[in-house]
Amino acid sequence: MKGQRGFTLIELLCALTILAAVLAVSLRIMTGSTRTAAAADDYGRALTLATARLAELEAGARVFPGERAGSEDGLEWRDSVRRAEGPAFADAEPLKLIAWRLRCTVRTASGHEVTLTSVRLERLS
């Protein structure tokens, strides 16, 4: 039958191979973007928690040295309060002030960490 037109088996196999390659690349791109969005969400939640923990330390009536840890909403946090040292704080003693170094570190489930640091001045009792 000379007048019939159609696809040969080789053409059909080539088309299916190209389609499979395009689908594989598309799936890989979609999974990568999903992973990136989840990591960004984790980082945003960790940053929010670290900011809130540091604000609590800054706003408290008194600061007590030491470390505290806990977990909240699937995130692990650790607060560290210690006396600030170094040349920048050398003049605090004559002014009857204590310079406290406040640090909050939050670790996400994927192992990423967010660390925020602040300094608070407090009168010596």
N, C-alpha and C positions, 0 to 999 in steps of 0.2 A: 504494500500500500504506500505508494509514493507520495500522495498528496497530504498525508496526515502530519501534523506538527505536534510536538510534545517535548518533554524533558527526557533526556537519557538518564540512566542510572548514575553515571558519573556526575552529571550536573546536580542531580538531587542530593547525592552524598556531599558534594561541595557546599551546597546551600545549607544543609543541616549542620555541617561542621562549622561554618561561619556563624550560624545562629547559636550554636552551643557556646562558641567562644565569646560572643557578645553577651549572652546570658551570664556566663561565668564572671566576666569583668564587671558587669552591672551588680551582681550579687556581692562581689568583693568590695566594691565602692560603697554599697549600702551598709554592709557590716562594719566597715571602717568608720563611716559617719555615725553609726549608732554607738560604737565604742567611744568616739570622740565626744559625742553629746553626753554620754553617761559620765565620762571623766570630768567634763565641764560642770555637770550637775554636782558631782562629789566635791569638786574644788569650791564651788559656790557655797555649798552647805558648810564645808569646813571653815571657809573664811567667815561666814556669818557667825558660826559658833565661837570661833577664836575672838572675833570682835566683841561679842557679847560677854565672854569670860573676862577679857581684858577690861572692858568697861565696868564690870562688877568689881574687879580688883581696884580700879582707879577711883570708884565712887564710894568704896567702903569707908567707915568712920576711922578705922585703924588698920594698919597693915601688919601682918604677922609673918615673919620669915618661915620658909619651909616649902615643901612641895605637896601638892594635892593632885589627885588623878581620878578619873571616872570615865564613864561613857554615856553618850546621849545620842539617840536617833541613829545608832549604828556607827557613830564616830567616837574614837577614843581621844580624850583630852588630858593634858598635863599642864598644871600651873606651877610656876617656879617664882618664888619671891625671895630675894636676897639683897643684902646691902650693896649698893653700887660702889664700885671702886675705880680708881684711876685718877689721872691729873685733873680731869674735868670736874671731879667731885671733891677735890682736896680742900676747898674753901667752905664746904658745907658745915664742918664741925664748929668753927668759930661762930657761925650764924645760928647754932643750936638747931640744926636741921639734919635729918637723916635722908639720904637719897636712896630710894628703893628701886631696884631693877625688877620690873614685872615682865614675865614672859609667859605666853600661852602657846602651846603646840598642840595641834589637832591632827590626828592621823586618820586617813580615810581607809575604807575596806581594801582598796587597791594598793595601799602602802604609801601613798603620797602624803606629804606633810605640809602644813601651813603653820608658820611661826610668826607671831606678832610680839613686839617688844616695846615697852614704854618705861618712863621713869616717873616716879612720884616723890615729891618732897613732903616730909612730915616733921613736925616739931619734936625735939627731944623732950621727954617728960622730966 
